[in-house]
Amino acid sequence: MLTIIGLIFVIVATFFTYKTAKTNGRTGLWALATFGIGIALQIVLPVLVGIIVAVYYVAMGLPTEDLSRSIEGAALSLGFVALILSFVGMFLVLRHVIQPLDEPLDLLPPPPPII
């Protein structure tokens, strides 16, 4: 349930980042960065850490039948941490996108006064 809410938040944050980036004169690639950070931290990171922990437990001699029961608590904690990190990462990208680009300075001097 929490994962579904997190994925919905990734989609909403991606749309909002795209809309805000276009409004403030930035490229839409910031939305892709938001989506990538959200998916990487919510799905890819926990899966990779889970595989590493599972390989470690099997290498230490834990039977594979007991593996899911042994890492259940660690997986739940890692899921919460990954969800929070995902929210923070997407918020930081959005905070950067909200700031408008600086206006380019005119390189030409002002015209002379007309007398």
N, C-alpha and C positions, 0 to 999 in steps of 0.2 A: 504494500500500500504506500509506504513512504517513498519507494523507488518511483512509483507512478507519479506521485506528486512532484518529485524532483525532476522527472522528465518533462512534465507539463511546464514546470518553471523554466526549464531550459528552452523550450519552444517559445514561451511568452517572452523571455528575456532576449532571445535571438531576434524576434520580430520587433521588439521595442528598441533594441540596439540599432537595427537596420534603419528604422524610421527616424531615430534621433541622429544617427550618423548622416543620413541624407539631408536632414534639416540643418545641421551645423556645418555642412560643406565637407564632410569626410566621405571616404569610400565605403561601399557596402561590405568590404572585406572584414570590417570590424564585427559584423554579425556572424561571419564565418568563424572568427576568433572566439566569440562568445560561445557559439555552438560547440566548437572543438574543445574548449576548456570545460564546458559542462559535461559533455559526453566522456572526455578523457578522465575527469576526476570522479564521475559517478559510476562509470561502468568499467573502463579499462584498468584504472588503478586498483580497485578492489579485486578484480579477476586476477591480475598479475600477482598481487600480494597473496591471494588465496592459493594460487598454484605454487608459489614459493614456499608457503607454510606447509602445504600438503606434501610437497616433495621432502621437506625437512622432516616432517613427522614420519613419513614412510622410511626415510633413510635412518631414522633413529629406532626403527623396529616396531612402530605401531601398526597393527593389522589394518588393512584397507577397509574392513567392515566397520571399524570404530572411528574412522577418519572424520566423517561428517559430524558425528556427535562430539568429537574432540575439538573441532575448530568452530563450532556453532557460535559460541560466545564471542570469540575473537572476530568472526565474520560480521556479527551484528554491530560490534563496536566500530570496526573498520568502515562499515556502511554508513554509520552516523557521521564519522569523521570525514569521510569522502564527500558526503552530502553537504556538510558545512563548508569544506574547502571549495566545493563547486560553487556554492552561493557566494562565497567571498571572492573567488576568481572572476565570476561573471559580474559581480558588483564593481570590482576594480576596473574592468574593461568598460563597463557602462559609465562609470564616473569619469573616465578619460574621454569618452565619446561625447558626453554632455557638454564639456567645455568647447566653446566655439573656436574655430581657427582664428589666429591673428590675421588682421587685414594686412595685405602686402603694402609695404611702404612705397610711396612714389619715389622713383629714382630721379625724376626730372625736377629741377628747381622750379619754384613757382614763377609764373610769367611776370615780367616787369610791370610796374604800375603805368597806367595810361594817364598822361598829363594833358 
